[in-house]
Amino acid sequence: MVDPWTIFWVTATFGLYILIAIWARAGSTSDFYVAGHDVHPTVNGMATAADWMSAASFLSMAGIIAFAGYGGSPYLMGWTGGYVLLALLLAPYLREFGKFTVPDFVGDRYYSQTARLIAVVCALFVSFTYIAGQMKGVGVAFSGFLDISYNRGILIGMGIVFFYAVLGGMKGITYTQVAQYCVMIFAYTVPAIFISMIITGNPIPQLGFVSDVKGADVSVLQQLDNVVTDLGFGKYTESGLSKIDLFCITAALMFGTAGLPHVIIRFFTVKSAQAARKSAGWALLFIAILYTTAPAVASFARLNFVDTVNEATYISSTQNYETASKVITDRGEKPVPEWFKEWENRDFLTFEDKNADGKMQYRNGKANELTEIDRDIFVLANPSIAALPNWVIGLVVAGGLAAALSTAAGLLMVISSAISHDLCRRTFFKDMDDKTELRVARFAAAGAVGLAGLMGIYVDQLGFVAEVVAFAFGLAAASLFPVIFLGVFWKRFNREGAIVAMIVGMTTTFVYICYFQFWNGNPDNYLLGISPKGIGFAFMWVAMMVGVVVAKLTPAPPEHIQELVADIRVPGQRKIHGPSDEEMAPSP
């Protein structure tokens, strides 16, 4: 039976999102693409934080850290450091350029429709890969708590995103994301405070994480090390990844952040480059609240998971749980927790009694009878594992949905604008008026919602949410970051170099990910020991070097393009609109 608190929180938050979308309905292409360029920096910072903190951050990151320990740190360090890189290195200059989209910047900076089209393809690849992970997060949350099948949950999520993304565009999405940020940060920190109090007696999770376990003269991390090593796992505070893979995954997430179209476009919604800097500062503050809490959530979850599951007496699905649980308790044994049975019934956990003793042994290696554990469930399951009140559990469900939907909406705007603005108006139908473009943008967003839902249904073949999202970051790092970075900081970089760099970066990274994810998953065959999640960083340098060599061997950009590059590096000097279509030289 679905808990009434869960229904209340989900219904209330979804209703709020819909009301905001109606209130902030977009009336022009400027409203639809960039919210009219007049969003306040603080508001935009909060919306950016919501856009940034996807299902991967909210649902999956803590689950990865909980089971990988220090090996999960690349996600925490890469995503946090990447945002700093974007905010300080690129965002103000891209805002000074004064365009709607990343392909817009590429097309005008490199005076080439071919470069624009390739940037569109790269943006679509990155966005659809990223959005697939968000849709899985929606499916997990719905199926886990609302007694709805995984696929049907995705369809409901699609309907909500469709409404406020298609109706409100970036204007509606911006103010909806502000509400979603408030929901998700409240949902993430409240249970963390409860559990920190229970385990350490400290109400601040960030401090509880480094405090002693209540009633014991040992820290949380030391206790975790002792527990997991006794069970045959490696130390929680040590990484099972090679140093080169650890470094490359972190770097791929960092540089991928600086190439993500749906994050970059958020800085186009403010009035100026100065406002973009302020917006970035606010966003970093808002993001830090969740990211500094995540390690504590992960550690507490792992401790509680082992404590409640290991050596518990199993209850089969054919038995009445309450009756069997009472019998087991009366025998002085520990019954399998009810939360475990709920997630097992939804196929997110699997138990196999290999030695037929009726006990659940959580061990490393062949003796491990928990044969499958979906890492994406642990933030959602954490309040149940810790036996927190039902209103907290319902709140976490609403927060997880807010995280997935907020990022999905931002990605849909990238897809919609790439099709309606960059492909249609700027490339194939240059005489299109604003009204027609707005209509095309809404149709494109609707189509993208449908395709994203289908990808979410089949995303289980790729991996857990954060892993799928990591692939998107690798693709962005290898394809879009080099042309954005060199486009801002090197006047001599030309269209030929940009085109080659994007093609090389996208194809090499995409082929590598597909090969090792679908056909040959043997880590022994990885190039230099780098996994698919980190290979984007290596191929980013390949793409950049190839692009530089090609640029050196071909003619320099026109003089007005070089002046444009110099101008955008001096924020506030004058507003740059880029060259007109008539000024653009023919594409190679």
Secondary structure as the mmCIF struct_conf table of DSSP 4:
data_model
#
loop_
_struct_conf.conf_type_id
_struct_conf.id
_struct_conf.beg_label_comp_id
_struct_conf.beg_label_asym_id
_struct_conf.beg_label_seq_id
_struct_conf.end_label_comp_id
_struct_conf.end_label_asym_id
_struct_conf.end_label_seq_id
HELX_RH_AL_P HELX_RH_AL_P1 PRO A 4 TRP A 23
TURN_TY1_P TURN_TY1_P1 ALA A 24 ALA A 24
BEND BEND1 SER A 28 SER A 28
HELX_RH_AL_P HELX_RH_AL_P2 THR A 29 VAL A 34
HELX_RH_3T_P HELX_RH_3T_P1 ALA A 35 HIS A 37
HELX_RH_AL_P HELX_RH_AL_P3 PRO A 41 TRP A 52
BEND BEND2 MET A 53 MET A 53
HELX_RH_AL_P HELX_RH_AL_P4 ALA A 55 ALA A 55
HELX_RH_PI_P HELX_RH_PI_P1 ALA A 56 SER A 60
HELX_RH_AL_P HELX_RH_AL_P5 MET A 61 ALA A 68
HELX_RH_3T_P HELX_RH_3T_P2 GLY A 69 GLY A 72
HELX_RH_AL_P HELX_RH_AL_P6 SER A 73 LEU A 89
TURN_TY1_P TURN_TY1_P2 LEU A 90 LEU A 90
HELX_RH_AL_P HELX_RH_AL_P7 ALA A 91 PHE A 97
TURN_TY1_P TURN_TY1_P3 GLY A 98 GLY A 98
BEND BEND3 PHE A 100 THR A 101
HELX_RH_AL_P HELX_RH_AL_P8 VAL A 102 ARG A 109
TURN_TY1_P TURN_TY1_P4 TYR A 110 TYR A 111
HELX_RH_AL_P HELX_RH_AL_P9 GLN A 113 PHE A 145
BEND BEND4 LEU A 146 ASP A 147
HELX_RH_AL_P HELX_RH_AL_P10 TYR A 150 THR A 200
BEND BEND5 GLY A 201 GLY A 201
BEND BEND6 PRO A 203 PRO A 203
HELX_RH_AL_P HELX_RH_AL_P11 PRO A 205 GLY A 208
TURN_TY1_P TURN_TY1_P5 PHE A 209 VAL A 210
BEND BEND7 SER A 211 SER A 211
STRN STRN1 ASP A 212 ASP A 212
HELX_LH_PP_P HELX_LH_PP_P1 VAL A 213 VAL A 213
TURN_TY1_P TURN_TY1_P6 LYS A 214 GLY A 215
BEND BEND8 ALA A 216 VAL A 218
STRN STRN2 SER A 219 SER A 219
HELX_RH_AL_P HELX_RH_AL_P12 VAL A 220 ASP A 230
TURN_TY1_P TURN_TY1_P7 LEU A 231 GLY A 232
HELX_LH_PP_P HELX_LH_PP_P2 PHE A 233 LYS A 235
TURN_TY1_P TURN_TY1_P8 TYR A 236 THR A 237
BEND BEND9 GLU A 238 GLU A 238
BEND BEND10 GLY A 240 LEU A 241
HELX_RH_AL_P HELX_RH_AL_P13 LYS A 243 THR A 257
TURN_TY1_P TURN_TY1_P9 ALA A 258 GLY A 259
HELX_RH_AL_P HELX_RH_AL_P14 PRO A 261 ILE A 264
HELX_RH_3T_P HELX_RH_3T_P3 ILE A 265 PHE A 268
BEND BEND11 THR A 269 SER A 272
HELX_RH_AL_P HELX_RH_AL_P15 ALA A 273 TYR A 291
TURN_TY1_P TURN_TY1_P10 THR A 292 THR A 293
HELX_RH_AL_P HELX_RH_AL_P16 ALA A 294 VAL A 309
TURN_TY1_P TURN_TY1_P11 ASN A 310 GLU A 311
STRN STRN3 ALA A 312 THR A 313
HELX_LH_PP_P HELX_LH_PP_P3 TYR A 314 TYR A 314
TURN_TY1_P TURN_TY1_P12 SER A 317 THR A 318
BEND BEND12 GLN A 319 GLN A 319
HELX_RH_AL_P HELX_RH_AL_P17 TYR A 321 ASP A 330
TURN_TY1_P TURN_TY1_P13 ARG A 331 GLY A 332
HELX_LH_PP_P HELX_LH_PP_P4 LYS A 334 LYS A 334
STRN STRN4 PRO A 335 PRO A 335
HELX_LH_PP_P HELX_LH_PP_P5 VAL A 336 PRO A 337
HELX_RH_AL_P HELX_RH_AL_P18 GLU A 338 ASN A 345
TURN_TY1_P TURN_TY1_P14 ARG A 346 ASP A 347
BEND BEND13 PHE A 348 PHE A 348
STRN STRN5 LEU A 349 PHE A 351
TURN_TY1_P TURN_TY1_P15 LYS A 354 ASN A 355
BEND BEND14 ALA A 356 GLY A 358
STRN STRN6 LYS A 359 MET A 360
BEND BEND15 ASN A 364 GLY A 365
TURN_TY1_P TURN_TY1_P16 LYS A 366 ALA A 367
STRN STRN7 LEU A 370 ILE A 373
HELX_RH_3T_P HELX_RH_3T_P4 ARG A 375 ILE A 377
HELX_RH_AL_P HELX_RH_AL_P19 PHE A 378 ILE A 385
TURN_TY1_P TURN_TY1_P17 ALA A 386 ALA A 387
HELX_RH_AL_P HELX_RH_AL_P20 ASN A 390 SER A 417
HELX_RH_PI_P HELX_RH_PI_P2 ALA A 418 PHE A 428
TURN_TY1_P TURN_TY1_P18 LYS A 430 ASP A 431
HELX_RH_AL_P HELX_RH_AL_P21 ASP A 434 TYR A 458
HELX_RH_3T_P HELX_RH_3T_P5 VAL A 459 GLN A 461
TURN_TY1_P TURN_TY1_P19 LEU A 462 LEU A 462
BEND BEND16 PHE A 464 PHE A 464
HELX_RH_AL_P HELX_RH_AL_P22 VAL A 465 SER A 479
TURN_TY1_P TURN_TY1_P20 LEU A 480 LEU A 480
HELX_RH_AL_P HELX_RH_AL_P23 PHE A 481 PHE A 489
TURN_TY1_P TURN_TY1_P21 LYS A 491 ARG A 492
HELX_RH_AL_P HELX_RH_AL_P24 ARG A 495 CYS A 514
HELX_RH_PI_P HELX_RH_PI_P3 TYR A 515 TRP A 519
HELX_RH_3T_P HELX_RH_3T_P6 PRO A 523 ASN A 525
BEND BEND17 TYR A 526 TYR A 526
HELX_RH_3T_P HELX_RH_3T_P7 LEU A 527 GLY A 529
TURN_TY1_P TURN_TY1_P22 PRO A 532 GLY A 534
HELX_RH_AL_P HELX_RH_AL_P25 ILE A 535 LEU A 553
BEND BEND18 THR A 554 THR A 554
HELX_LH_PP_P HELX_LH_PP_P6 PRO A 555 PRO A 558
HELX_RH_AL_P HELX_RH_AL_P26 GLU A 559 ILE A 568
TURN_TY1_P TURN_TY1_P23 ARG A 569 ARG A 569
BEND BEND19 VAL A 570 VAL A 570
TURN_TY1_P TURN_TY1_P24 PRO A 571 GLY A 572
BEND BEND20 GLN A 573 GLN A 573
TURN_TY1_P TURN_TY1_P25 ASP A 581 GLU A 583
BEND BEND21 MET A 584 MET A 584
HELX_LH_PP_P HELX_LH_PP_P7 ALA A 585 SER A 587
#
